[in-house]
Amino acid sequence: MSNLQHCTSLQDATGKIDYRLMNDCMFHVVFQKNPRALRGLCASLLHITPEEITSVEVLNPIEFGEQPKDKEFILDLKVKLNNDRILNFEVQVIDEKNWPERSLSYACRTFDQLMQGEDYIKAKPVYHIGFLDFDLEHLSPEFYATFQLLNVKNHEIYSSKFVLSVVNLSQIELATEEDRKCGIDHWARLFKADTWEAIKKMAQENEYVSDAAETLLQSNQDLKIRSYCEAVEEARRVRRGLERLVAEKDEVLAEKDAEIARLKALLAVKQ
């Protein structure tokens, strides 16, 4: 953090970024604090202009206490747009092999929004958008993919009110002309940037990315926000450690099984 101690603007920042948008908490904080940047991100992903967005409201803001606690972590970002649709954003860096099921669960919970007695027709459209840093094994590599409920025979849309999208941060080079026209690749590169020098260059190309970058800088200087972001990073480190232990245990068990099988084969030959 030493290179940020006296920074008053993005132009003064240099070196490595401590907490990037790849950190779930930092992502939530930046777009909660900066509605203009959030408007730009939403417009880009929905292929509309920022001027078409008249209102944007974060439905699950983070309230920072003195110390981060598990119950205080709300790592997805839920947004109401123009009072007529709901967007749910998630950042997922580690491939837990359950993204389709996870995203469906989140989207279904969000779609179940009606009060008792309300007509189903009043349900607002729900868009669940994941920023992933890995490929989905069952799908062809793609930068920005969108999925809807449709008829498998003739591909007619069953409902346009339930949409699942994935921004694959590991496949930015596959961005289509339309993706680039909408600036989605700019946002993806902001997620992936790990130095302030790289971000400053991006900020010159997109005014909404510039807004997000300034808020990212301010948030990296906030000690309370940093403590929450560090808790997220520590949780990831613990998870990776547990995954390594499980993998090592499985490897040892596999080696023992192979040795047992070898010994059984030798005994069979001697008999």
PyRosetta script that sets phi, psi and omega in degrees:
from pyrosetta import init, pose_from_sequence

init()
pose = pose_from_sequence("MSNLQHCTSLQDATGKIDYRLMNDCMFHVVFQKNPRALRGLCASLLHITPEEITSVEVLNPIEFGEQPKDKEFILDLKVKLNNDRILNFEVQVIDEKNWPERSLSYACRTFDQLMQGEDYIKAKPVYHIGFLDFDLEHLSPEFYATFQLLNVKNHEIYSSKFVLSVVNLSQIELATEEDRKCGIDHWARLFKADTWEAIKKMAQENEYVSDAAETLLQSNQDLKIRSYCEAVEEARRVRRGLERLVAEKDEVLAEKDAEIARLKALLAVKQ")
pose.set_psi(1, -8.3)
pose.set_omega(1, -173.6)
pose.set_phi(2, -59.5)
pose.set_psi(2, -33.7)
pose.set_omega(2, -178.3)
pose.set_phi(3, -74.7)
pose.set_psi(3, -3.7)
pose.set_omega(3, -179.5)
pose.set_phi(4, -109.4)
pose.set_psi(4, -4.8)
pose.set_omega(4, -171.6)
pose.set_phi(5, -58.9)
pose.set_psi(5, -33.9)
pose.set_omega(5, -176.7)
pose.set_phi(6, -116.1)
pose.set_psi(6, 19.2)
pose.set_omega(6, -179.3)
pose.set_phi(7, -80.5)
pose.set_psi(7, 127.0)
pose.set_omega(7, 175.0)
pose.set_phi(8, -107.4)
pose.set_psi(8, -12.3)
pose.set_omega(8, 177.5)
pose.set_phi(9, -151.3)
pose.set_psi(9, 168.1)
pose.set_omega(9, -178.3)
pose.set_phi(10, -59.6)
pose.set_psi(10, -34.1)
pose.set_omega(10, -177.0)
pose.set_phi(11, -63.9)
pose.set_psi(11, -21.1)
pose.set_omega(11, -179.5)
pose.set_phi(12, -86.9)
pose.set_psi(12, -14.4)
pose.set_omega(12, -173.4)
pose.set_phi(13, -79.1)
pose.set_psi(13, 139.4)
pose.set_omega(13, 177.7)
pose.set_phi(14, -141.4)
pose.set_psi(14, 161.3)
pose.set_omega(14, 173.5)
pose.set_phi(15, 86.9)
pose.set_psi(15, -164.8)
pose.set_omega(15, -177.0)
pose.set_phi(16, -71.0)
pose.set_psi(16, 148.0)
pose.set_omega(16, 174.9)
pose.set_phi(17, -89.8)
pose.set_psi(17, 124.2)
pose.set_omega(17, -178.8)
pose.set_phi(18, -67.1)
pose.set_psi(18, -51.4)
pose.set_omega(18, -177.6)
pose.set_phi(19, -126.9)
pose.set_psi(19, 111.1)
pose.set_omega(19, -176.3)
pose.set_phi(20, -91.6)
pose.set_psi(20, 178.0)
pose.set_omega(20, 175.9)
pose.set_phi(21, -68.4)
pose.set_psi(21, -12.7)
pose.set_omega(21, 175.1)
pose.set_phi(22, -69.1)
pose.set_psi(22, -16.6)
pose.set_omega(22, 174.0)
pose.set_phi(23, -80.7)
pose.set_psi(23, 120.1)
pose.set_omega(23, -174.7)
pose.set_phi(24, -51.3)
pose.set_psi(24, -45.3)
pose.set_omega(24, -177.2)
pose.set_phi(25, -66.3)
pose.set_psi(25, -44.0)
pose.set_omega(25, -180.0)
pose.set_phi(26, -63.1)
pose.set_psi(26, -40.7)
pose.set_omega(26, 176.7)
pose.set_phi(27, -56.1)
pose.set_psi(27, -50.1)
pose.set_omega(27, -178.5)
pose.set_phi(28, -60.3)
pose.set_psi(28, -46.6)
pose.set_omega(28, -176.7)
pose.set_phi(29, -61.6)
pose.set_psi(29, -48.0)
pose.set_omega(29, -175.9)
pose.set_phi(30, -58.4)
pose.set_psi(30, -46.8)
pose.set_omega(30, -175.5)
pose.set_phi(31, -83.5)
pose.set_psi(31, -18.7)
pose.set_omega(31, 171.2)
pose.set_phi(32, -71.9)
pose.set_psi(32, -39.0)
pose.set_omega(32, -177.1)
pose.set_phi(33, -79.5)
pose.set_psi(33, -22.1)
pose.set_omega(33, -173.2)
pose.set_phi(34, -125.9)
pose.set_psi(34, 86.8)
pose.set_omega(34, -179.1)
pose.set_phi(35, -59.1)
pose.set_psi(35, -31.7)
pose.set_omega(35, -179.3)
pose.set_phi(36, -67.7)
pose.set_psi(36, -43.4)
pose.set_omega(36, 176.6)
pose.set_phi(37, -63.9)
pose.set_psi(37, -39.7)
pose.set_omega(37, 178.4)
pose.set_phi(38, -62.8)
pose.set_psi(38, -39.8)
pose.set_omega(38, 177.3)
pose.set_phi(39, -61.7)
pose.set_psi(39, -42.1)
pose.set_omega(39, 179.0)
pose.set_phi(40, -64.4)
pose.set_psi(40, -41.8)
pose.set_omega(40, 178.6)
pose.set_phi(41, -63.5)
pose.set_psi(41, -47.0)
pose.set_omega(41, -179.5)
pose.set_phi(42, -61.0)
pose.set_psi(42, -44.8)
pose.set_omega(42, -179.5)
pose.set_phi(43, -61.2)
pose.set_psi(43, -42.6)
pose.set_omega(43, -179.8)
pose.set_phi(44, -60.8)
pose.set_psi(44, -47.8)
pose.set_omega(44, -176.0)
pose.set_phi(45, -71.1)
pose.set_psi(45, -28.8)
pose.set_omega(45, -179.8)
pose.set_phi(46, -92.9)
pose.set_psi(46, 0.5)
pose.set_omega(46, 179.1)
pose.set_phi(47, 60.6)
pose.set_psi(47, 42.5)
pose.set_omega(47, 175.5)
pose.set_phi(48, -128.1)
pose.set_psi(48, 175.2)
pose.set_omega(48, 178.0)
pose.set_phi(49, -91.4)
pose.set_psi(49, 151.0)
pose.set_omega(49, 177.7)
pose.set_phi(50, -57.2)
pose.set_psi(50, -29.5)
pose.set_omega(50, -179.9)
pose.set_phi(51, -65.6)
pose.set_psi(51, -22.9)
pose.set_omega(51, 178.6)
pose.set_phi(52, -77.1)
pose.set_psi(52, -10.2)
pose.set_omega(52, 179.2)
pose.set_phi(53, -97.8)
pose.set_psi(53, 110.1)
pose.set_omega(53, -176.6)
pose.set_phi(54, -92.3)
pose.set_psi(54, -22.8)
pose.set_omega(54, 178.3)
pose.set_phi(55, -152.9)
pose.set_psi(55, 145.4)
pose.set_omega(55, 177.1)
pose.set_phi(56, -141.5)
pose.set_psi(56, 127.9)
pose.set_omega(56, -175.3)
pose.set_phi(57, -133.5)
pose.set_psi(57, 126.5)
pose.set_omega(57, 175.1)
pose.set_phi(58, -79.8)
pose.set_psi(58, 120.2)
pose.set_omega(58, -174.9)
pose.set_phi(59, -86.5)
pose.set_psi(59, -16.9)
pose.set_omega(59, -178.7)
pose.set_phi(60, -133.3)
pose.set_psi(60, 63.1)
pose.set_omega(60, -178.2)
pose.set_phi(61, -63.5)
pose.set_psi(61, 146.0)
pose.set_omega(61, 174.3)
pose.set_phi(62, -80.6)
pose.set_psi(62, 131.7)
pose.set_omega(62, 173.9)
pose.set_phi(63, -109.0)
pose.set_psi(63, 116.9)
pose.set_omega(63, -173.9)
pose.set_phi(64, -84.6)
pose.set_psi(64, 123.6)
pose.set_omega(64, 173.5)
pose.set_phi(65, -91.5)
pose.set_psi(65, -168.4)
pose.set_omega(65, -179.4)
pose.set_phi(66, -70.9)
pose.set_psi(66, -40.5)
pose.set_omega(66, 179.2)
pose.set_phi(67, -131.9)
pose.set_psi(67, 140.0)
pose.set_omega(67, 179.0)
pose.set_phi(68, -67.3)
pose.set_psi(68, 136.5)
pose.set_omega(68, 176.3)
pose.set_phi(69, -127.0)
pose.set_psi(69, 153.8)
pose.set_omega(69, -177.0)
pose.set_phi(70, -52.9)
pose.set_psi(70, -42.3)
pose.set_omega(70, -175.4)
pose.set_phi(71, -68.2)
pose.set_psi(71, -17.0)
pose.set_omega(71, -178.3)
pose.set_phi(72, -87.7)
pose.set_psi(72, -10.2)
pose.set_omega(72, -177.7)
pose.set_phi(73, -77.1)
pose.set_psi(73, 114.8)
pose.set_omega(73, 172.8)
pose.set_phi(74, -123.5)
pose.set_psi(74, 90.0)
pose.set_omega(74, -167.0)
pose.set_phi(75, -88.1)
pose.set_psi(75, -18.0)
pose.set_omega(75, 172.1)
pose.set_phi(76, -84.9)
pose.set_psi(76, 156.5)
pose.set_omega(76, -178.9)
pose.set_phi(77, -116.5)
pose.set_psi(77, 116.8)
pose.set_omega(77, -177.5)
pose.set_phi(78, -106.2)
pose.set_psi(78, 126.1)
pose.set_omega(78, -172.0)
pose.set_phi(79, -129.1)
pose.set_psi(79, 135.5)
pose.set_omega(79, 171.9)
pose.set_phi(80, -101.2)
pose.set_psi(80, 126.7)
pose.set_omega(80, -173.8)
pose.set_phi(81, -114.1)
pose.set_psi(81, 125.1)
pose.set_omega(81, 178.7)
pose.set_phi(82, 53.7)
pose.set_psi(82, 20.1)
pose.set_omega(82, 179.7)
pose.set_phi(83, 59.3)
pose.set_psi(83, 17.3)
pose.set_omega(83, -177.9)
pose.set_phi(84, -132.9)
pose.set_psi(84, 4.5)
pose.set_omega(84, 175.4)
pose.set_phi(85, -158.8)
pose.set_psi(85, 156.6)
pose.set_omega(85, -179.4)
pose.set_phi(86, -121.2)
pose.set_psi(86, 130.1)
pose.set_omega(86, 177.4)
pose.set_phi(87, -113.0)
pose.set_psi(87, 131.7)
pose.set_omega(87, 177.1)
pose.set_phi(88, -116.8)
pose.set_psi(88, 119.1)
pose.set_omega(88, -178.6)
pose.set_phi(89, -106.1)
pose.set_psi(89, 140.5)
pose.set_omega(89, 173.6)
pose.set_phi(90, -136.8)
pose.set_psi(90, 143.8)
pose.set_omega(90, 172.8)
pose.set_phi(91, -111.4)
pose.set_psi(91, 126.0)
pose.set_omega(91, -179.0)
pose.set_phi(92, -132.3)
pose.set_psi(92, 110.6)
pose.set_omega(92, -177.7)
pose.set_phi(93, -92.0)
pose.set_psi(93, -39.8)
pose.set_omega(93, -178.1)
pose.set_phi(94, -92.0)
pose.set_psi(94, 130.8)
pose.set_omega(94, 177.8)
pose.set_phi(95, -80.0)
pose.set_psi(95, 104.1)
pose.set_omega(95, -179.8)
pose.set_phi(96, -93.3)
pose.set_psi(96, 8.9)
pose.set_omega(96, 176.2)
pose.set_phi(97, 63.2)
pose.set_psi(97, 25.6)
pose.set_omega(97, -177.9)
pose.set_phi(98, -140.6)
pose.set_psi(98, 19.2)
pose.set_omega(98, -173.9)
pose.set_phi(99, -59.2)
pose.set_psi(99, -46.4)
pose.set_omega(99, -179.5)
pose.set_phi(100, -55.6)
pose.set_psi(100, -46.3)
pose.set_omega(100, -179.3)
pose.set_phi(101, -67.3)
pose.set_psi(101, -40.6)
pose.set_omega(101, 179.6)
pose.set_phi(102, -62.5)
pose.set_psi(102, -48.1)
pose.set_omega(102, -177.5)
pose.set_phi(103, -65.8)
pose.set_psi(103, -38.6)
pose.set_omega(103, 177.1)
pose.set_phi(104, -63.2)
pose.set_psi(104, -41.9)
pose.set_omega(104, 179.8)
pose.set_phi(105, -61.9)
pose.set_psi(105, -46.5)
pose.set_omega(105, 179.8)
pose.set_phi(106, -63.0)
pose.set_psi(106, -44.8)
pose.set_omega(106, -177.9)
pose.set_phi(107, -64.3)
pose.set_psi(107, -40.3)
pose.set_omega(107, -179.7)
pose.set_phi(108, -66.0)
pose.set_psi(108, -41.0)
pose.set_omega(108, 177.8)
pose.set_phi(109, -61.4)
pose.set_psi(109, -41.1)
pose.set_omega(109, -179.2)
pose.set_phi(110, -69.2)
pose.set_psi(110, -36.7)
pose.set_omega(110, -179.0)
pose.set_phi(111, -68.7)
pose.set_psi(111, -27.9)
pose.set_omega(111, 178.6)
pose.set_phi(112, -78.7)
pose.set_psi(112, 73.0)
pose.set_omega(112, -168.2)
pose.set_phi(113, -114.5)
pose.set_psi(113, -8.2)
pose.set_omega(113, -172.7)
pose.set_phi(114, -77.1)
pose.set_psi(114, 144.7)
pose.set_omega(114, 172.4)
pose.set_phi(115, -79.1)
pose.set_psi(115, 159.1)
pose.set_omega(115, -179.8)
pose.set_phi(116, -57.7)
pose.set_psi(116, 129.5)
pose.set_omega(116, 178.3)
pose.set_phi(117, 94.0)
pose.set_psi(117, -13.2)
pose.set_omega(117, 179.7)
pose.set_phi(118, -73.2)
pose.set_psi(118, 146.5)
pose.set_omega(118, 178.3)
pose.set_phi(119, -71.7)
pose.set_psi(119, 138.1)
pose.set_omega(119, -178.3)
pose.set_phi(120, -58.3)
pose.set_psi(120, -28.5)
pose.set_omega(120, -177.8)
pose.set_phi(121, -63.2)
pose.set_psi(121, -18.4)
pose.set_omega(121, -178.0)
pose.set_phi(122, -83.6)
pose.set_psi(122, -4.1)
pose.set_omega(122, 179.3)
pose.set_phi(123, -61.6)
pose.set_psi(123, 128.2)
pose.set_omega(123, -179.4)
pose.set_phi(124, -76.8)
pose.set_psi(124, 145.1)
pose.set_omega(124, 175.3)
pose.set_phi(125, -58.3)
pose.set_psi(125, 143.6)
pose.set_omega(125, -179.6)
pose.set_phi(126, -120.9)
pose.set_psi(126, 131.5)
pose.set_omega(126, 176.6)
pose.set_phi(127, -119.6)
pose.set_psi(127, 118.3)
pose.set_omega(127, 175.3)
pose.set_phi(128, -104.4)
pose.set_psi(128, 118.0)
pose.set_omega(128, -173.6)
pose.set_phi(129, -121.0)
pose.set_psi(129, 119.4)
pose.set_omega(129, -179.6)
pose.set_phi(130, -106.4)
pose.set_psi(130, 134.8)
pose.set_omega(130, 171.5)
pose.set_phi(131, -101.3)
pose.set_psi(131, 104.8)
pose.set_omega(131, -175.5)
pose.set_phi(132, -109.8)
pose.set_psi(132, 149.4)
pose.set_omega(132, 177.6)
pose.set_phi(133, -112.1)
pose.set_psi(133, 36.5)
pose.set_omega(133, 180.0)
pose.set_phi(134, -159.6)
pose.set_psi(134, 162.3)
pose.set_omega(134, 177.3)
pose.set_phi(135, -83.4)
pose.set_psi(135, 148.7)
pose.set_omega(135, 170.4)
pose.set_phi(136, -87.2)
pose.set_psi(136, 121.0)
pose.set_omega(136, -169.0)
pose.set_phi(137, -59.2)
pose.set_psi(137, -32.5)
pose.set_omega(137, -174.2)
pose.set_phi(138, -88.5)
pose.set_psi(138, 1.2)
pose.set_omega(138, -177.6)
pose.set_phi(139, -122.5)
pose.set_psi(139, 152.3)
pose.set_omega(139, 175.3)
pose.set_phi(140, -67.2)
pose.set_psi(140, 144.6)
pose.set_omega(140, 179.1)
pose.set_phi(141, -57.0)
pose.set_psi(141, 132.7)
pose.set_omega(141, -179.2)
pose.set_phi(142, -154.7)
pose.set_psi(142, 146.9)
pose.set_omega(142, -179.4)
pose.set_phi(143, -77.1)
pose.set_psi(143, -54.0)
pose.set_omega(143, -178.2)
pose.set_phi(144, -130.7)
pose.set_psi(144, 110.7)
pose.set_omega(144, -176.4)
pose.set_phi(145, -119.3)
pose.set_psi(145, 141.4)
pose.set_omega(145, 179.3)
pose.set_phi(146, -128.3)
pose.set_psi(146, 137.1)
pose.set_omega(146, -175.7)
pose.set_phi(147, -126.8)
pose.set_psi(147, 142.5)
pose.set_omega(147, 177.1)
pose.set_phi(148, -138.2)
pose.set_psi(148, 164.5)
pose.set_omega(148, 173.6)
pose.set_phi(149, -73.5)
pose.set_psi(149, 127.3)
pose.set_omega(149, -179.1)
pose.set_phi(150, -149.2)
pose.set_psi(150, 165.5)
pose.set_omega(150, 175.9)
pose.set_phi(151, -73.8)
pose.set_psi(151, 121.3)
pose.set_omega(151, -175.2)
pose.set_phi(152, -69.3)
pose.set_psi(152, -16.5)
pose.set_omega(152, -179.6)
pose.set_phi(153, -85.3)
pose.set_psi(153, -51.9)
pose.set_omega(153, -174.7)
pose.set_phi(154, -114.3)
pose.set_psi(154, 2.3)
pose.set_omega(154, 175.7)
pose.set_phi(155, 65.8)
pose.set_psi(155, 20.1)
pose.set_omega(155, 173.6)
pose.set_phi(156, -71.1)
pose.set_psi(156, 138.4)
pose.set_omega(156, -178.5)
pose.set_phi(157, -72.2)
pose.set_psi(157, 126.2)
pose.set_omega(157, 178.2)
pose.set_phi(158, -73.8)
pose.set_psi(158, -43.5)
pose.set_omega(158, 176.9)
pose.set_phi(159, -156.0)
pose.set_psi(159, 137.6)
pose.set_omega(159, 177.2)
pose.set_phi(160, -93.2)
pose.set_psi(160, 7.0)
pose.set_omega(160, -177.2)
pose.set_phi(161, -90.1)
pose.set_psi(161, -0.8)
pose.set_omega(161, -175.9)
pose.set_phi(162, -134.2)
pose.set_psi(162, 104.8)
pose.set_omega(162, -171.5)
pose.set_phi(163, -129.0)
pose.set_psi(163, 134.3)
pose.set_omega(163, 176.4)
pose.set_phi(164, -120.1)
pose.set_psi(164, 127.9)
pose.set_omega(164, 179.4)
pose.set_phi(165, -129.1)
pose.set_psi(165, 152.6)
pose.set_omega(165, 178.4)
pose.set_phi(166, -132.8)
pose.set_psi(166, 125.9)
pose.set_omega(166, 169.5)
pose.set_phi(167, -101.2)
pose.set_psi(167, 111.8)
pose.set_omega(167, -177.8)
pose.set_phi(168, -90.0)
pose.set_psi(168, 102.3)
pose.set_omega(168, -175.7)
pose.set_phi(169, -69.4)
pose.set_psi(169, -11.9)
pose.set_omega(169, 178.2)
pose.set_phi(170, -92.8)
pose.set_psi(170, 1.1)
pose.set_omega(170, -176.8)
pose.set_phi(171, -130.9)
pose.set_psi(171, 38.4)
pose.set_omega(171, -177.4)
pose.set_phi(172, -60.1)
pose.set_psi(172, -31.8)
pose.set_omega(172, -178.2)
pose.set_phi(173, -65.6)
pose.set_psi(173, -13.8)
pose.set_omega(173, 178.9)
pose.set_phi(174, -91.6)
pose.set_psi(174, 6.9)
pose.set_omega(174, 179.2)
pose.set_phi(175, -57.2)
pose.set_psi(175, 133.4)
pose.set_omega(175, 179.5)
pose.set_phi(176, -81.2)
pose.set_psi(176, 172.9)
pose.set_omega(176, 177.1)
pose.set_phi(177, -59.9)
pose.set_psi(177, -39.7)
pose.set_omega(177, 179.3)
pose.set_phi(178, -66.2)
pose.set_psi(178, -40.7)
pose.set_omega(178, 177.5)
pose.set_phi(179, -58.4)
pose.set_psi(179, -44.2)
pose.set_omega(179, -178.5)
pose.set_phi(180, -70.5)
pose.set_psi(180, -37.0)
pose.set_omega(180, 178.5)
pose.set_phi(181, -61.6)
pose.set_psi(181, -36.8)
pose.set_omega(181, 179.9)
pose.set_phi(182, -84.2)
pose.set_psi(182, -6.2)
pose.set_omega(182, 177.0)
pose.set_phi(183, 79.5)
pose.set_psi(183, 15.4)
pose.set_omega(183, -178.4)
pose.set_phi(184, -65.4)
pose.set_psi(184, -34.4)
pose.set_omega(184, 178.9)
pose.set_phi(185, -65.6)
pose.set_psi(185, -31.6)
pose.set_omega(185, 176.7)
pose.set_phi(186, -61.6)
pose.set_psi(186, -45.5)
pose.set_omega(186, -180.0)
pose.set_phi(187, -64.4)
pose.set_psi(187, -41.5)
pose.set_omega(187, -179.7)
pose.set_phi(188, -61.4)
pose.set_psi(188, -40.6)
pose.set_omega(188, 179.6)
pose.set_phi(189, -69.2)
pose.set_psi(189, -29.3)
pose.set_omega(189, 175.0)
pose.set_phi(190, -65.0)
pose.set_psi(190, -40.8)
pose.set_omega(190, 176.6)
pose.set_phi(191, -59.4)
pose.set_psi(191, -43.7)
pose.set_omega(191, -172.3)
pose.set_phi(192, -81.5)
pose.set_psi(192, -20.4)
pose.set_omega(192, -175.9)
pose.set_phi(193, -59.6)
pose.set_psi(193, 135.7)
pose.set_omega(193, 179.4)
pose.set_phi(194, -119.2)
pose.set_psi(194, 4.3)
pose.set_omega(194, 175.0)
pose.set_phi(195, -132.1)
pose.set_psi(195, 152.8)
pose.set_omega(195, 178.3)
pose.set_phi(196, -69.2)
pose.set_psi(196, -28.6)
pose.set_omega(196, 177.7)
pose.set_phi(197, -62.0)
pose.set_psi(197, -42.6)
pose.set_omega(197, 179.1)
pose.set_phi(198, -65.0)
pose.set_psi(198, -40.2)
pose.set_omega(198, -179.0)
pose.set_phi(199, -67.6)
pose.set_psi(199, -38.7)
pose.set_omega(199, 179.2)
pose.set_phi(200, -60.2)
pose.set_psi(200, -37.2)
pose.set_omega(200, 178.8)
pose.set_phi(201, -65.9)
pose.set_psi(201, -42.7)
pose.set_omega(201, 179.1)
pose.set_phi(202, -65.2)
pose.set_psi(202, -37.9)
pose.set_omega(202, -177.0)
pose.set_phi(203, -61.2)
pose.set_psi(203, -26.3)
pose.set_omega(203, 179.4)
pose.set_phi(204, -74.9)
pose.set_psi(204, -16.7)
pose.set_omega(204, -173.9)
pose.set_phi(205, -98.7)
pose.set_psi(205, -17.3)
pose.set_omega(205, -174.9)
pose.set_phi(206, -149.5)
pose.set_psi(206, 118.8)
pose.set_omega(206, -174.9)
pose.set_phi(207, -65.9)
pose.set_psi(207, -32.3)
pose.set_omega(207, -179.8)
pose.set_phi(208, -76.3)
pose.set_psi(208, -36.0)
pose.set_omega(208, 173.1)
pose.set_phi(209, -63.0)
pose.set_psi(209, -38.2)
pose.set_omega(209, 177.6)
pose.set_phi(210, -61.1)
pose.set_psi(210, -43.0)
pose.set_omega(210, 177.4)
pose.set_phi(211, -60.0)
pose.set_psi(211, -45.9)
pose.set_omega(211, -179.7)
pose.set_phi(212, -63.3)
pose.set_psi(212, -38.7)
pose.set_omega(212, -179.0)
pose.set_phi(213, -64.5)
pose.set_psi(213, -40.8)
pose.set_omega(213, 178.7)
pose.set_phi(214, -63.0)
pose.set_psi(214, -40.9)
pose.set_omega(214, 179.4)
pose.set_phi(215, -70.5)
pose.set_psi(215, -34.5)
pose.set_omega(215, 175.2)
pose.set_phi(216, -60.4)
pose.set_psi(216, -41.8)
pose.set_omega(216, 178.1)
pose.set_phi(217, -62.7)
pose.set_psi(217, -49.6)
pose.set_omega(217, -179.5)
pose.set_phi(218, -59.6)
pose.set_psi(218, -41.2)
pose.set_omega(218, -177.5)
pose.set_phi(219, -69.8)
pose.set_psi(219, -32.5)
pose.set_omega(219, 176.3)
pose.set_phi(220, -69.0)
pose.set_psi(220, -16.3)
pose.set_omega(220, 178.4)
pose.set_phi(221, -95.0)
pose.set_psi(221, -6.2)
pose.set_omega(221, -177.9)
pose.set_phi(222, -90.7)
pose.set_psi(222, 115.6)
pose.set_omega(222, -174.0)
pose.set_phi(223, -63.3)
pose.set_psi(223, -36.3)
pose.set_omega(223, -179.4)
pose.set_phi(224, -68.2)
pose.set_psi(224, -43.4)
pose.set_omega(224, 177.5)
pose.set_phi(225, -63.8)
pose.set_psi(225, -41.0)
pose.set_omega(225, 179.6)
pose.set_phi(226, -60.2)
pose.set_psi(226, -37.2)
pose.set_omega(226, -179.3)
pose.set_phi(227, -65.9)
pose.set_psi(227, -36.4)
pose.set_omega(227, 177.2)
pose.set_phi(228, -68.9)
pose.set_psi(228, -43.3)
pose.set_omega(228, -179.9)
pose.set_phi(229, -63.8)
pose.set_psi(229, -38.0)
pose.set_omega(229, 178.7)
pose.set_phi(230, -65.5)
pose.set_psi(230, -36.2)
pose.set_omega(230, 177.7)
pose.set_phi(231, -62.8)
pose.set_psi(231, -38.4)
pose.set_omega(231, 176.8)
pose.set_phi(232, -64.3)
pose.set_psi(232, -45.3)
pose.set_omega(232, 179.8)
pose.set_phi(233, -62.6)
pose.set_psi(233, -40.6)
pose.set_omega(233, 179.8)
pose.set_phi(234, -64.7)
pose.set_psi(234, -40.1)
pose.set_omega(234, 177.0)
pose.set_phi(235, -60.5)
pose.set_psi(235, -39.2)
pose.set_omega(235, 177.3)
pose.set_phi(236, -64.9)
pose.set_psi(236, -42.3)
pose.set_omega(236, 179.8)
pose.set_phi(237, -62.2)
pose.set_psi(237, -42.6)
pose.set_omega(237, 178.8)
pose.set_phi(238, -62.4)
pose.set_psi(238, -43.3)
pose.set_omega(238, -179.7)
pose.set_phi(239, -62.9)
pose.set_psi(239, -44.1)
pose.set_omega(239, 178.7)
pose.set_phi(240, -62.2)
pose.set_psi(240, -39.2)
pose.set_omega(240, 178.5)
pose.set_phi(241, -62.5)
pose.set_psi(241, -43.7)
pose.set_omega(241, 178.2)
pose.set_phi(242, -64.1)
pose.set_psi(242, -39.4)
pose.set_omega(242, 178.4)
pose.set_phi(243, -63.2)
pose.set_psi(243, -38.7)
pose.set_omega(243, 177.8)
pose.set_phi(244, -65.0)
pose.set_psi(244, -41.9)
pose.set_omega(244, 179.0)
pose.set_phi(245, -62.1)
pose.set_psi(245, -43.1)
pose.set_omega(245, 179.2)
pose.set_phi(246, -63.4)
pose.set_psi(246, -43.2)
pose.set_omega(246, 180.0)
pose.set_phi(247, -63.1)
pose.set_psi(247, -41.9)
pose.set_omega(247, 178.9)
pose.set_phi(248, -65.7)
pose.set_psi(248, -40.2)
pose.set_omega(248, 178.0)
pose.set_phi(249, -62.9)
pose.set_psi(249, -44.4)
pose.set_omega(249, 179.2)
pose.set_phi(250, -62.5)
pose.set_psi(250, -37.8)
pose.set_omega(250, 179.9)
pose.set_phi(251, -66.1)
pose.set_psi(251, -42.6)
pose.set_omega(251, 178.4)
pose.set_phi(252, -63.0)
pose.set_psi(252, -44.1)
pose.set_omega(252, 179.0)
pose.set_phi(253, -62.5)
pose.set_psi(253, -39.6)
pose.set_omega(253, 179.1)
pose.set_phi(254, -64.1)
pose.set_psi(254, -40.4)
pose.set_omega(254, 178.3)
pose.set_phi(255, -64.3)
pose.set_psi(255, -41.1)
pose.set_omega(255, 178.3)
pose.set_phi(256, -64.9)
pose.set_psi(256, -41.6)
pose.set_omega(256, 178.3)
pose.set_phi(257, -62.3)
pose.set_psi(257, -39.8)
pose.set_omega(257, 179.3)
pose.set_phi(258, -66.3)
pose.set_psi(258, -38.5)
pose.set_omega(258, 179.4)
pose.set_phi(259, -67.4)
pose.set_psi(259, -41.5)
pose.set_omega(259, 177.6)
pose.set_phi(260, -61.8)
pose.set_psi(260, -43.2)
pose.set_omega(260, 178.9)
pose.set_phi(261, -62.5)
pose.set_psi(261, -38.0)
pose.set_omega(261, 180.0)
pose.set_phi(262, -66.0)
pose.set_psi(262, -44.2)
pose.set_omega(262, -179.9)
pose.set_phi(263, -65.3)
pose.set_psi(263, -40.1)
pose.set_omega(263, 176.9)
pose.set_phi(264, -62.0)
pose.set_psi(264, -39.5)
pose.set_omega(264, 178.9)
pose.set_phi(265, -64.7)
pose.set_psi(265, -39.6)
pose.set_omega(265, 178.4)
pose.set_phi(266, -65.2)
pose.set_psi(266, -41.8)
pose.set_omega(266, 178.0)
pose.set_phi(267, -62.5)
pose.set_psi(267, -40.0)
pose.set_omega(267, -179.5)
pose.set_phi(268, -62.7)
pose.set_psi(268, -39.1)
pose.set_omega(268, 179.7)
pose.set_phi(269, -66.6)
pose.set_psi(269, -41.7)
pose.set_omega(269, -179.0)
pose.set_phi(270, -68.0)
pose.set_psi(270, -30.9)
pose.set_omega(270, 179.1)
pose.set_phi(271, -74.0)
pose.dump_pdb("model.pdb")
